[in-house]
Amino acid sequence: MAGYHDREVHPDATFFPGLVIYRFDGPLFFADANTFRDAVLDLADAEPRPAWILVAAEPITDIDTTAADMLADLDRKLNVNGVSLVFAEMKTPSDGRSSGTS
């Protein structure tokens, strides 16, 4: 089956040593910033320790300043421990114009 899948559901899936993919389903803002941080820190503390935590960010439609500050602090904490936090499938910023056709 193509794609990336939870190894608890698909134990025979291919494993990439040192890589953890984390999907957060929703905007990242003040009310859930600590939940995101705690989940990523738990992933970083797993054995074996990952070298990379990749956030599949397609569902993250917005990030407020509280969450942005948390991400900067989280990235520093992870880097000290040799873990890189990276993002994939980021939304492009909107310039306020409609992308539809008339």
N, C-alpha and C positions, 0 to 999 in steps of 0.2 A: 504494500500500500504506500503510495507516494506521500511525501510530506513529513512533518515532524510530529511525533506523538508521545504521549505520556508513557514512560516505561513501566509504570505500575499497571497500566491497562494493556500495554503491548510489550511484555517482557522480552520478546525475541527481536525487538527493534534494534537497529544498529546504534551503538553507543560511541560517542566521540569523547574520549578521555580529556578531561580538563574543561569541558564546555557544558554550561547549564543554560537552557533557554527558559525564560520566564515570561509569561503573558499576563499582563494586567488589563482587565476588561473595564475600561472606563476612563474618564478624565482623571487627572492627577491633581488634587487640590488640597487645601488645608485640612479637610475632614478625613481624608484617607492617606495623607502623606506618611504618617507614622506606620500605618498598616503596610504600605509598600516598602518602606525602609526596613521594618522588622522582617518581612518575608525575604527580602534580598540578603539581609545579614544572616538569616537562618540558612539560606542556600550557600552563602560564603563559608559558613562554619561546618558544612557537611564534610564527611570523609568519603572518598578522598577530596581534598580541598580543590575547588575548581580554579583554573587560571583565568577563565572568562565567564562572566555572567552576561548573556545577551538578552536584552529586553525586546520581545516582539511587541513593538509599540503601535501597531496599526489601530488597536482600539482606543489608544490614548488620544482623545480628540482635543484636549486642552490641558495646559499646565499653568497653575497660578504662581505667584511669586513665592508663597510659602513652600510649595512643592519644588520650585526651582532652587531655592536655598537648601532644602533638604537634599536634593540630588547632588549639589556641589559638595556638601558635607559628606554624604555617603560615598561619593567617588573618591574623596581624599582618604576616608577611613579604609576603603577597600584597597586602594593603591598601596597604602602602608603595609598591608598584609599580602601584597603580590597578586591581587585579584583585579582584573580590568572589567569595568562596567561599560558596556557598549549597547547601542540601540539600533534596531533595524525596523524598516517599514514605517519610518516617521512620516507624518502628514506634512505637506508643504504649507507654509504660512499663507493665509488668504490675504489678498490685497483689497478685499471688500467688493470687488467686481464679481458679477455673476459669470460662471464658467459655461453656462448654457447658451444656446443659440436662439435667436429670435426669429 
